[in-house]
């Protein structure tokens, strides 16, 4: 059974940093494009960053220069390093795996507040 489990969320002050992790199991992780999405209260879910062996790396304009997506296929893990966090980055962050099938994690809460 395929599964994605995120971790690393929490409460951080504006200007701070967090690193999210998403561990996949039950599928061939290295064959899948991996993405991070976020959904803030009252807003639609939006793509934050995507990493693929075919299309490379893409970021939402709102996070370019602050967030970095990376992956370690030996650990079946994708990361999202978030620096210079802003209150508007507050959301539930979820990872997604896409190839033949699409898998979602359950999400992790990130709150940026003083």
C-alpha positions, -999 to +999 in steps of 0.1 A: +000+000+000+015+033-011+020+059+016+034+094+020+042+107+055+052+144+060+070+158+091+088+189+101+059+214+104+054+236+134+052+272+147+080+296+136+085+333+138+086+355+107+120+353+091+126+319+105+132+285+088+118+251+087+126+219+068+097+196+058+103+160+049+081+135+031+089+098+032+073+075+006+067+038+008+049+011-011+058+024-046+089+030-067+097+064-053+125+073-077+102+069-107+078+096-094+078+133-097+074+148-062+056+180-053+048+201-023+014+218-022-001+240+005-036+251+015-043+281+037-076+285+055-103+297+030-080+294+001-075+269-027-046+244-026-016+257-046+015+241-059+046+253-040+074+233-057+080+203-079+110+181-087+111+157-116+139+139-135+121+149-167+110+185-161+135+196-135+126+219-106+098+245-105+087+269-078+057+291-073+066+328-078+057+335-042+084+312-028+112+316-054+145+324-037+132+314-002+122+277-006+143+248-019+130+214-029+153+184-030+150+146-029+171+117-018+159+086-036+181+064-015+159+074+014+126+077-005+124+112+008+116+147-006+125+178+013+113+214+014+137+238+030+118+270+038+137+301+047+127+337+054+092+326+063+064+350+062+029+350+079+014+343+044+033+310+042+010+297+070-008+267+056-011+229+057+017+215+035+012+182+017+035+162-006+023+145-038+038+117-059+029+116-095+036+090-122+013+062-131-007+069-100-011+099-078-005+097-041-010+123-014+003+127+021-019+137+050-002+171+054+017+190+081+008+223+096+031+253+092+023+284+112+044+316+108+035+340+136+051+362+162 
